[in-house]
């Protein structure tokens, strides 16, 4: 690399190799990466990929870079590759300190160029993995984030290799408008009929959906017990009761939520002793009811609160889904 600004790239490669991954790094001087992807990542004879996941460290669209994009060409190349494609981000318009101290987060121009545009190609998980030095302007690895990026890349690769019957899927339902509609209404769309159709397709495709009922109406009955159920309803099916000790073990940021919500378990998604996860498990597929944000009925807090931290019940739900 002509600029010599490659330490953040090296850090990612070293971390992946330290975890036992076989890394095939490629670099192209031009702005069209579709050719190198097809040349170095796909077997020319079998047409199968050599790799199980791909991580782009430039943050740009696959074809065209920041100036112009050719999304159809990028989609064609990535469809041939058919593996998870992660687009990670080096800070470009901010120094590390500016980014960390910003209430805005990532600079809007970088969001447009390096989050939105790569997503049109099929890129995902835009994790910031490197900062920028204010004195030299060069990039440096943010090691905790490099570790997170490598963990995600390896987990996606492992998921790609799993047989469908072993893969786990979570489907989350909510109500919209918040605090107005019933659970799973989503602006008056037939949510549970759609979920039921998806589950039947997953079942036909080899996923483990053991115990799936025969109709969407029966699915509603098993998950929320009442198609008119509100979030305050006592009838929602409890999939899991998470004790406070387990919650703290699974949720490392739990104590940071106490400033706004007090100590766990709190009074939202809780029976006073445990945090309640609402939903229903079918084989390896979990249909969960996302908790409310906790302040839908407080317009002043919605308008003026600088913190939108989730309450303990909300955090417990996603800790359960993730871990």
Secondary structure, 3 states (H helix, E strand, C coil): CCCCCCHHHHHHHHHHHHCCCCCCCCCCCCCECHHHHHHHHECCCCCCECCCEEEECCCCCCECCCCCCCHHHHHHHHHHHCCEEEECEECCCCCHHHHHHCCCCCCHHHHHHHHHHHHHHCCECCCEEEEECCCCCCEEECHHHHHHHHHHHHHHHHHHHCCHHHCCEEEEECCCCCCCCCCCCCCCCCHHHHHHHHHHHHHHCCCCCCCCCCCHHHHHHHHCCCCCCCCCCCCCCEEEEEEHHHHHHHCCCHHHHHHHHCCCCCCCCECCCEEEEEEEEECCEEEEECCCCCCCCCHHHHHHCCCCCCCHHHHHHHHHHHC
